[in-house]
């Protein structure tokens, strides 16, 4: 086995002066070291040949070892549409600005008096843009409102702030109101009831029904002078698992979520500051999700952004598996990709698909026993998406064959998302 490998600071980095100082014993090692250099060069050449054969000579791919050594660079400096790989810099910006433990807050208040189970007025909802508020969260809120003594509202629901519900904008709160009233899918209802029954602090079975609260919808039933009293506060799951769930499924709710990071321009500025100066012009972001046609990334810039995200996560004791899907293990876009016996659990990454522009991408990281973490980015363009995905997986399999890869140390959190949210009654 070669004692030194490409980029390890061995014979390739030695000066002629140092070589003249070597003892006879050291000189005897030179043939072995040169053989290692030749083997490393041959390995890199073989990987480059496989990239041309599998991906196509004009397709962008970049592979980098933990020490920054480039193992493969093909069209690596060429910026193309990265599709949802744009979510990587957005995720970085969100963590930088908000922190991994940040929770979005939605406050439910009574505008009017509450007596005998009736709110004589409107239910006010103040939202700061929780991107993952869905039917299950609404049902839990409805149950807690009933516990707080509100079973019906004579007025209506009044929304303040930006509300996303079931992954779509809910500008007037009408979708949320229907869910609070119990109009949700049977699956959502079953999930909430199962969660509540399994929770040690949950209600007894006989208290689970009826479902929801009634809105009588009286026109302007609440005087303008009516007092406002907070009833309960819903706190989303922490940003880290929330962003992971969105990245797992590559949900485009990232587009408005980028506003929480300062907007697309701020995300672009941060992304450019996170890469070497020579790569800054290779980053263009018109949005934070990957749906804007002007978005551009080069493969080498994508790898640097992935590494910047990893560095940010390390500050709080986390890693890439805490924010991006692990192939073959996590649900979502990588669940059934790279899931073979010697593949599953060895690749963490982010997919990207933008059919209108023939854009398909896969960036990721692979832990190895001898090179540390190896990072890669494949940015296809002008290739039909199904074919591009096949090529990406074939190349990553070839990369795994070239590397002494090991599985990520990762245990999937199988709890439902609502188990990580918090609802507290106001006192």
N, C-alpha and C positions, 0 to 999 in steps of 0.2 A: 504493500500500500504506500502511496506517495506521502512523505512527511510534510510536503509543502504543496499548496495548490495555488491556482491563479489568484492573484490579489492578496496572498497571505504575507507578502513582504519577504519572499525567499530569494532564490538565485536571480529571478527576473529583476529585482530591485537593487542588486548588488553592483557597486561600481568596480571598475577595473583595478583601482587602488586597493580596495578591500580584498579582491580576489588574490592579488599578489602577496597579501599578508597571510593567506591561509596556510596552515600547516599541511604536511603531507597527508595526515589522517583526514583533514577536511577536504583536501583535493580529491581524495578517493571517493568523496560523496558527490562530486560534481556530475559524473555520468548519471547517477540516480536522480539528481535534481533536474538535470536537463531532460531526462526521460519523463519526469513528472510534468515539466513545462510542455513537452511535446504532447503528452496525454491530455493535459488540460486544453491545449490548443485544438487538438483533434476533437475533444468533447464539445467545445464551443462551436467548432466548424460543423460537427454533426447536428447540433441543435439548430444552427442557422439553416442548414439544408432542410431539416424537417419543417421549420417555419415556412420556408419558401414552398415546399411541397404541399403542406397541409393547409396553410392559410392563404397562400398566393403571394407572389413576389411584391405586389403593390399594397398589401395590407399591413397596417401598423401593429407592431408588437415590440414590447420592451420587457426585459427580465433583469432584475438587479438583486445581488446578494446583500446580506445584512450589512456588510462593511462598505457598501456603496459601489462595489465592482459591477460593471455592466457585463452580464453573461450573454446577452443577446440584444441587438438593436437593429430593427428593420423598419424603415420609415418612421423611426421613433420620434423624430422632431416635427412630423407633419400633423397639424391640428385638423381633426375631423369632428363631425357631430358625435358627441359621447352618449347621447340619449340619457338614460337615468343614472349613468355614472356621475352626472351633474349633482346628484344628491350627496356625493361624498364631500365636496367642499361646503355644501349647505349644512351637512351634519357637523362638520368641523366648526363652522361659524356659530351654530346653535350652542354647541358645547362651550365654546370660548365665551359667548355672551351670557348664557343662562346658567351653565353648570349642569352636571349630570343628575343632580337631585332636584332640579327645578320642577315644580308642578303648576300646571295651568289651573286657574281657579274660576269656578262658576258659582255665583251666589244667588240663592233663591230667597226673596223677601216678600212679606205681606204688605200691600198698600191698602190698608184698611184694617178693621177690627176682626178678630177671630173669636167666634163663640159657637159652642155646641157643634163643632166639626165643620163650620162654614167660615170661609174667608169672605167677609163682606167687602169686596173690592177686587183688585187685580193682583195677580201673582207676578212680581217683577223678577226678571232674570238678568243678571249682569255677567257677561262673559268676556274673557280676555283671549279667546280664540283657541280653546282646547281642540286640537285637530282630531281627537279620537273619542269624542263623545258620541255614543251610539245607543241603540235601543236598550241594551242591558243597563247602561248607566242611568238612563231615564227611568227605567222600572225601579231600580234601587232608590232613586230620588223620590219617586212616587210613594214607595213604601215608607221611607223615612218621613215624608210629609204627613202621611197618615198617623205615624207615631207621634208627630209633633202636634196633632190635633186638627189637621186640615184634610177633610175628605172631599170637599167641593168648594168651588170658587164661583161667586156670583158674577164676577166680571170676566176678564180674559187674561191671557198671558201677554205681558209687555216686555220686550227685549231691549236691553241696552248693551252696546258693544257688538263685536263681530262673533257670530255663532256658526260653527260647523256642526252638522248633525248627520250621522250615517254617511260620512265622507263627502257630503255636499254642503254648499252654502245654504244657510237657513236664515235669510235676511229678516223675516218677520217673526220667526219663532214658531211658525205654524206646524212644521214637522215635529218639533220638540213637544208642542202642546198635544198633538195626537198621541205621541208615545207616552206622555205623562198620564193621558187618559186611558191607557191600556191598549191602544191600537198598535200592536207590534207583532212580529212574526212569532209563530208557535215555538220556533227554535230558540229565540231570544228569551221568551217567557220560561221555557224549560230550563235553560242555562241558569237564569237568575234564581229560580226556585231551588234548583239543585245546589247552587252555591250557598244560598241562605240556609238550607237545611243542614248542610255540612259544616257551616260556620259555628264555632262554639258559642259565639255571642249572637247568633241569628235568632229570629223569632220562632216560636213554636209553630208546628204545622197548621194549627187551627187559625193562626193569625195571618197566614199568607194570602188569604182571599178576603174580600174581593180585590181585584187588580185595578190599579190606577186611581186617579181622582177625577171628579166631574167638573167640567167648565160649563157654566150656565150661559156665559156670553152676554150678560146684560150690557147694553150700550151705555158707556160712560157711567157705569154704576158706582164708580168711586169718585168722591169729591176731590178736587185738586188739592184741597187742604189736608187730605187724609194722611196720617202718619205712616212712615215706612219702618217696618221692623224685620230685621234679618231672621229667617227661619232656619236655614241650613246652608252649609258651604260644601261644595263638591270639589275635591282636589284630584286632579288626574294622577295616573301613575307617574312615577318619576320620568324625567326626560330620557334617561338612558334606555330603559326597556321600551318606552313609547317609541323612540326613534328606531330602535331595533325592529319592532313590529312593522313599522312603516317601510323600513329598508328591506325586510324579509320579503314583503309582497310588492315592493317598489311602488307604493301608493303615491299617486300624484298630488295628494293633499300637501305634499312638500312645497308646492308652488305658493300657496298663501302662507304656509308655515315659514317660508324664507323671510317674510315680513318681520317675524319675531327676531330674526337675526340681523335686521336692519335693511332688508330688501336685497334684490339681486345685485345692485351696484356694490353694496357693502360686502356681499359674499364674494363677488369677483375680486374686489380689492384685497380682501383677506387671502383668497386663494393665490393671487399673484405674489403677495408678500411671503407666502409659505414655500415658494420654489426658488431655485437659483435665478439670477437676473436674466440669464440667457434663455430661460423658458417662460418668462412672464408674458411675452407676446403670444404664447401658444395657448393662452387661456382666455376665453370669451364666454360670458354667462349672461344671457338675456333673462333667465329665470333660474330658480333654484331646484327645479324638478327634472328638467331635461326635455320640456315640450316646446321650447322656443327654437325656431329654425336657425337663429344666429349662434347658438351655443357651439363652442369648439373647445377641444382638448387634444393635446398630443399624448401618445402613449407614455412618454417619459415624464411629462408633467403629471399625468394621472397617477403614476407610481409615487412621485414625490408627494402628491396630495394625500395618498393613502398612508404614506409614512408619517406625514404631519398629523393626520387624524390619530394614528397609533400613538404618537408622542403626546398628544393632548390627552388621550385616554389614560396613559401611564401616570399622569399627574394625580389622578384620583384612584390609582390602583386597579385600573381596568385595562382591557385589551380589545382587539378588533372583534373577537367573538362576542363581546358584549353589545356590539352596535351593528354588526353585519351578519348576514346568514351564513351558516356553516353547511356546506354542500352535503346532501344526503342525510342530513339530520333535521335541520329546521324546516318548518313549513314555508311555503312561498316559492319564489322563482328558482331556487336551487335545490328544492326538495328531491326532485327526480333527475338531477344532473350530477355527474361525477359521484355516483352512489354505489359503485361496485365494492366488492370486499376489501380491496386494497386502496380505495379512493375515499369512501365516506369518512367524513370527519377530518380530512387532511387539507381541505381548501376552504378558506373563508373569503368571501368576495362580494362583489356588487355587479349585478347584471344591468344591461341597458338595451332597450329596444325602441326604435322610432321608425316604423315601417315606411312612412311617407318619404323618408330620405335614405332608405336602405341602410339605416344605422343599426348596428348590433354590437354590443360591447360586453366584455367581462374583465374586471380587474380583481386582483386578489392577492393572497399571501399563503405560503406553504411553509410550515416549520420543518427544519431538517436537523439531522444529528451532527452535521459537519460544517454547514455554512450559516447556521442561524436561520432566521426567517428569510425566505426568498420571495420577492414581490414581482408581480407581473401585471401587464396591461395589454389587452388585445382589443383594438378598436377597428372593427370591420366597417366598410362603407361600400355601397354599390353591390352588395351581395344579398340575395334573398335571405330573410331572417332565419327560416328553418335551416338552411344550408350553413349560414354563418354560425349558428349555435353548434351544429355538428362539428364544424371545423375547430371551433374554440375548444370543445370538449376533447377532441382528438389531440389537439396540441397540448392541452394541459396534461392529458394522460402521458404523452411523450415526455413532457417536462418532469412528471413524477418518476418516470423511468430513469431519467438522467440524475435525479436527486435522491439523496438518502432521506426521504421524507418520513415524518412521523405524524401521528394524529395530534390535533389540537387537544389540549387539556380543557375539556368543555363539557358541561352538564346542562342540558336544555331545561329551561324553566317551563314546566308544563301547566302551571297555574293559569286560570283564565285571567284576562286583562283586568276585569273588575275586582279581582282579589288584590290588585296592587293600587287601586284607587282608594281614596279616603272620603268619607262623608261624615261631617260632624254637625250636630244640632247646635244652633245658637242659643246662648243662655240669656 
